[in-house]
Every structure is written in C-alpha cells, then in structure tokens.
Amino acid sequence: QVKLVESGGGSVQAGGSLRLSCVVNRRELMLYDMAWYRQAPGVDCELVSTISSDGASYGDSVKGRFTISQDNAKNTMYLQMDSLKPEDTAVYYCAASRAQVIAGTRIPLSRRRRCERTSYLEVWGQGTLVTVSS
C-alpha cells in the first residue's frame, strides 16, 4: 500500500519560513504527478503547487514565496514556504497521482472543493497544520 507522510508543519510568525516534507514509501516518486493542497476552516480546498515531469506550477497566492521540489533518491517532495502570511494558515496536504503507474497514462491532480482523494489513482497524506501569527 502506497503511503504519503507529511511533516514540517508548525507555528511561525508572519514573515517567517517553514519547509514541509512529504515522504513516499515506494521508489516511484519520479513516476507520479505530485501536489500540495491546503484547506483553512470554512474555505474551499486550494491547490497550492504541483510538480511533475512537465515542471512546477504555483497558485497565484503563493507565487514568488513558495518553492516546490522533490528528491527522487529520498522519495521525498518538499514545499519551502517563505515570507509566510497569516492567510497561509491551513492544513497542508500532499497528494500523488499514480495514474502513470496504474493506468499507463498521466492524469494530473486537479482543483477540488475539499482536500480529499477523489479517485483510486490518487494517494493523500494525513495533513500537517501550519499556523502563521501576525
């Protein structure tokens, strides 16, 4: 069973930095489309950033402040978050689309209202809380 485990969340003051990690328990990271999502109370799920063989993308709210990366040798994806703002406070989730492994074709992760799995082709972590105080 494929599992994703996030870490690195915590509390920080505005302007500070945190780095989130997402470890995959299989050596298949290079075959996945990966993403970070976040969800704050009462707000729809937000697609923060994606990374795949096509490159990286960012939501408008985090462009220039967050950097996504992955280390295939360590089966780990990262999200470096700098210049944090109170509005970045949320539970952050890492997610993987294993479509290429399972179905032989890539299906990137998409936006959704709730931060949860919507297909058997996806795997999600348990989430890690980030709190930014002003």
Secondary structure, 3 states (H helix, E strand, C coil): CCCEEEECCEEEECCCCEEEEEEECCCCHHHCEEEEEEECCCCCCEEEEEEECCEEEECCCCCCCEEEEEEHHHCEEEEEECCCCHHHCEEEEEEEECHHHHHCCCCCCCCCCCCCCCCCCEEECCCEEEEEEC
